[in-house]
Amino acid sequence: MAIRVLLGFRIPDEELTRLFEVYQQFVENVFSLPVDLPFSGYRRGIRARETLQKGLEKAIREKLQSTQGKDYSDALDILIESGKEHGKELTMQELKDGTLELIFAAYATTASASTSLIMQLLRHPQVLEKLREELRSKGILHNGCICEGSLRLDTISSLHYLDCVIKEVLRLFTPISGGYRTVLQTFELDGFQIPKGWSVMYSIRDTHDTAPVFKDVDVFDPDRFGQDRTEDKDGRFHYLPFGGGVRTCLGKHLAKLFLKALAIELASTSRFELATRTFPRITLVPVVHPVDGLKVKFFGLDSNQNEILTETETMLGATV
């Protein structure tokens, strides 16, 4: 989706698979110690980045030369046009860097949040059942099936408990740890002077863990965002899974919509269970994810909520 929809690239499936494998190697080593030795993670990451940028340059050149029209502007189109509007045409290197950043933002963070969502629904079956009740009450889920034509944007937006579930997943398991900002004017914080021009980092996770508005911060509790409680409304920057201010994440609405659609699909058309004895250990780098993946068994359900038997077991086990 990131490659074809957000960037408008037309890359053959075989080549796309190869680039994805290289991308995975890049992500795994992006925060390696900067020690440039043979077989080091840093060296693997550098090589993967070089290979990725070669593939991206080819795709960008093909896109720029293509005369095939489309009825929308993708993210790369907007990036290119924005440079022209400000009197500065982006170089190929800037386009490659921007494209790689867009892919990371569109794929890695969404994959992280999707995995965290599945894990919390596994840990808290009562939340999953409450979500199903809301889907039934809104006429989306009937006799175990999603009603045809019911998944409209306005309908999804009306699912308040679903919104609470997504918010709580992003509070406890924000995919990235923080962000950087440049100080525009000198200011003082807790007796320390922060000079103009400095780069500062804000921590999303520490903010969520220490914000006084949240009660029992380690507990997964979607109802904290419900209409009867105001834990997310007391103050501007206590809850910021997508950052804050004018540089807040541009894709936050698309990401939340994707997570909501996934949750609806999981609650409506399948039963799923953990395929291991215990839940995996979580690591925070480069994004929140299970160390060895989250192994889950999915079982399709028919209209009577009975499991759909398959001829093979291959489709039942999946690592997310």
Secondary structure, DSSP 4 states (H G I P E B T S, - for coil): -IIIIIS-----HHHHHHHHHHHHHHHHHTT--S---TT-HHHHHHHHHHHHHHHHHHHHHHHHH-----SS--HHHHHHHHHHHTT-PPPHHHHHHHHHHHHIIIIIHHHHHHHHHHHHHHH-HHHHHHHHHHHHHTTSEETTEEPTT---HHHHHT-HHHHHHHHHHHHHT-SS-EEEEE-SS-EEETTEEE-TT-EEEEEHHHHHHH-TT-SSTTS--GGGGSTT--TTTSSSSS--TT--GGGS-TTHHHHHHHHHHHHHHHHHHEEEEESSSSPPPEE-SSSSEETT--EEEEEEB-TTSPBPP-S-STTTEEE-
